């Protein structure tokens, strides 16, 4: 495989074939994220992508899922993206699901018909970073979209038949906006009604603007207990019709996997017990991105 630089993928894609189609992130401005700072966004040449598909054909026949890297593969123009998906379908017929990252800009560049076409060509899940439902926070972190746009694009993606997994970031509002962050994020998640929610816990990355703000005292990170309180309020404010709420990422202090609405009360009770000291939290040295 012709991998370049650092790549990331969702935890649920751990056993997937990783096909690098783009380099970096098309937005790459979020103040908390340092993942693709060293990469200038680019789309790789088709001949290299197709060589990697052939490698997968010869060496990855036990993997029935494929994830398209890097940060925002849906931004690839429709004609090129469908060409790649057709090649995957032709050369890797055992692949049952293709996943990719998407943001509001890339979703907005596709028509409803084009999103449906991507679904029909094998894209069964897309991962979108909401981070927060609070418009003030979204502006501060330079996310590039407000909550209304997040809701609109999330709903459009779901309408196409593509399953939607949304990432939110605990602690992103700091001490000042923790409660607002939790309730507003719950509001937006409820409006989108995604299939999956993944809650990560903020870890400050040296070299990012948010870390600089923290070191200057302009951003105050909340404690592990406050993170749990925020998580509980967020879950209480989130009303899904039939979704999974995950908070079992390596960054989280308390692993949670709950089906909503069925397991909401049980999960809130678990958080309550953890806050009382009856459930052990993950020690700081074991947390990771």
ChimeraX attribute file (.defattr): number of C-alpha atoms within 10 A of each C-alpha:
attribute: neighborCount
match mode: 1-to-1
recipient: residues
	/A:1	14
	/A:2	12
	/A:3	13
	/A:4	12
	/A:5	9
	/A:6	12
	/A:7	15
	/A:8	14
	/A:9	18
	/A:10	15
	/A:11	11
	/A:12	8
	/A:13	16
	/A:14	11
	/A:15	13
	/A:16	20
	/A:17	21
	/A:18	23
	/A:19	20
	/A:20	24
	/A:21	27
	/A:22	23
	/A:23	23
	/A:24	27
	/A:25	23
	/A:26	23
	/A:27	16
	/A:28	20
	/A:29	17
	/A:30	17
	/A:31	18
	/A:32	22
	/A:33	19
	/A:34	16
	/A:35	16
	/A:36	21
	/A:37	14
	/A:38	10
	/A:39	14
	/A:40	11
	/A:41	18
	/A:42	14
	/A:43	18
	/A:44	13
	/A:45	10
	/A:46	13
	/A:47	9
	/A:48	14
	/A:49	20
	/A:50	17
	/A:51	13
	/A:52	19
	/A:53	23
	/A:54	17
	/A:55	13
	/A:56	21
	/A:57	15
	/A:58	11
	/A:59	11
	/A:60	18
	/A:61	13
	/A:62	12
	/A:63	15
	/A:64	16
	/A:65	19
	/A:66	24
	/A:67	26
	/A:68	22
	/A:69	23
	/A:70	26
	/A:71	27
	/A:72	26
	/A:73	26
	/A:74	25
	/A:75	22
	/A:76	17
	/A:77	13
	/A:78	17
	/A:79	9
	/A:80	12
	/A:81	17
	/A:82	17
	/A:83	13
	/A:84	18
	/A:85	18
	/A:86	15
	/A:87	17
	/A:88	22
	/A:89	16
	/A:90	11
	/A:91	16
	/A:92	21
	/A:93	12
	/A:94	16
	/A:95	20
	/A:96	14
	/A:97	16
	/A:98	24
	/A:99	26
	/A:100	23
	/A:101	24
	/A:102	24
	/A:103	26
	/A:104	22
	/A:105	18
	/A:106	18
	/A:107	20
	/A:108	16
	/A:109	15
	/A:110	18
	/A:111	12
	/A:112	14
	/A:113	10
	/A:114	16
	/A:115	24
	/A:116	19
	/A:117	16
	/A:118	22
	/A:119	19
	/A:120	14
	/A:121	20
	/A:122	20
	/A:123	23
	/A:124	18
	/A:125	23
	/A:126	23
	/A:127	22
	/A:128	22
	/A:129	18
	/A:130	26
	/A:131	23
	/A:132	30
	/A:133	24
	/A:134	22
	/A:135	17
	/A:136	15
	/A:137	19
	/A:138	21
	/A:139	13
	/A:140	13
	/A:141	20
	/A:142	15
	/A:143	22
	/A:144	17
	/A:145	15
	/A:146	19
	/A:147	20
	/A:148	13
	/A:149	14
	/A:150	24
	/A:151	20
	/A:152	15
	/A:153	21
	/A:154	28
	/A:155	16
	/A:156	20
	/A:157	25
	/A:158	20
	/A:159	13
	/A:160	18
	/A:161	17
	/A:162	21
	/A:163	19
	/A:164	24
	/A:165	24
	/A:166	21
	/A:167	21
	/A:168	23
	/A:169	22
	/A:170	28
	/A:171	28
	/A:172	27
	/A:173	26
	/A:174	21
	/A:175	15
	/A:176	12
	/A:177	14
	/A:178	22
	/A:179	19
	/A:180	19
	/A:181	28
	/A:182	30
	/A:183	22
	/A:184	19
	/A:185	27
	/A:186	24
	/A:187	20
	/A:188	22
	/A:189	28
	/A:190	16
	/A:191	18
	/A:192	21
	/A:193	23
	/A:194	22
	/A:195	19
	/A:196	22
	/A:197	25
	/A:198	23
	/A:199	22
	/A:200	22
	/A:201	25
	/A:202	21
	/A:203	19
	/A:204	17
	/A:205	16
	/A:206	13
	/A:207	13
	/A:208	17
	/A:209	18
	/A:210	21
	/A:211	19
	/A:212	17
	/A:213	13
	/A:214	14
	/A:215	12
	/A:216	10
	/A:217	10
	/A:218	12
	/A:219	17
	/A:220	16
	/A:221	20
	/A:222	19
	/A:223	12
	/A:224	19
	/A:225	16
	/A:226	18
	/A:227	24
	/A:228	23
	/A:229	19
	/A:230	22
	/A:231	27
	/A:232	20
	/A:233	20
	/A:234	24
	/A:235	23
	/A:236	17
	/A:237	18
	/A:238	24
	/A:239	20
	/A:240	23
	/A:241	14
	/A:242	14
	/A:243	18
	/A:244	20
	/A:245	27
	/A:246	17
	/A:247	24
	/A:248	17
	/A:249	19
	/A:250	16
	/A:251	20
	/A:252	26
	/A:253	23
	/A:254	21
	/A:255	13
	/A:256	16
	/A:257	14
	/A:258	19
	/A:259	16
	/A:260	20
	/A:261	17
	/A:262	14
	/A:263	13
	/A:264	18
	/A:265	14
	/A:266	11
	/A:267	20
	/A:268	18
	/A:269	12
	/A:270	17
	/A:271	21
	/A:272	16
	/A:273	13
	/A:274	18
	/A:275	17
	/A:276	11
	/A:277	11
	/A:278	11
	/A:279	13
	/A:280	12
	/A:281	16
	/A:282	15
	/A:283	11
	/A:284	11
	/A:285	6
	/A:286	10
	/A:287	14
	/A:288	11
	/A:289	12
